[in-house]
Amino acid sequence: MAIDLYARLGPDGIARLVDRLYHWMTVLPEAHASHLLHRADLSEVSRRLTAFLSGWLGGPDQYRAAYGEPMMRRRHFAFPIGPAERDAWMAALSRALDEVTAADPELHAALHARFAAMAEHMRNQSHDGHPAGRCRQHA
């Protein structure tokens, strides 16, 4: 049986997760390059991610009303996201999850799996710098 992620985390938990994610992005050396892709003032980015996560985790769809269709992968095409960037983001997110869901291992595991799948979906570069997700013809 799937757990209701939004009900278990709640709006306060989502806000705390986003806050801790961006905290870890600023302090983890491996996340430094990903952090630099954001504006110095993370307040708008935090609001957008909080609104997105609400609906993505099964709660109220706050994102569409404020920002339009999410299309998160498309919105991130301008940024090269390869395995290193994916892993750096996941390192920061994992630290945030450790803090926010420490008392609920089942929630932690479910969220980590869901975010790992999203992080892989957002990848638009392969390990060799070529665009990911496109078929290449063999010579």
Stockholm file with secondary structure:
# STOCKHOLM 1.0

chainA/1-139         MAIDLYARLGPDGIARLVDRLYHWMTVLPEAHASHLLHRADLSEVSRRLTAFLSGWLGGPDQYRAAYGEPMMRRRHFAFPIGPAERDAWMAALSRALDEVTAADPELHAALHARFAAMAEHMRNQSHDGHPAGRCRQHA
#=GR chainA/1-139 SS CCCCHHHHHHHHHHHHHHHHHHHHHHHCGGGHHHHHTSCSCCHHHHHHHHHHHHHHTTSCCHHHHHHSCCCHHHHTTTSCCCHHHHHHHHHHHHHHHHHHSTTCHHHHHHHHHHHHHHHHHHCCBCTTSSBTTCCCCCC
#=GC SS_cons         CCCCHHHHHHHHHHHHHHHHHHHHHHHCGGGHHHHHTSCSCCHHHHHHHHHHHHHHTTSCCHHHHHHSCCCHHHHTTTSCCCHHHHHHHHHHHHHHHHHHSTTCHHHHHHHHHHHHHHHHHHCCBCTTSSBTTCCCCCC
//
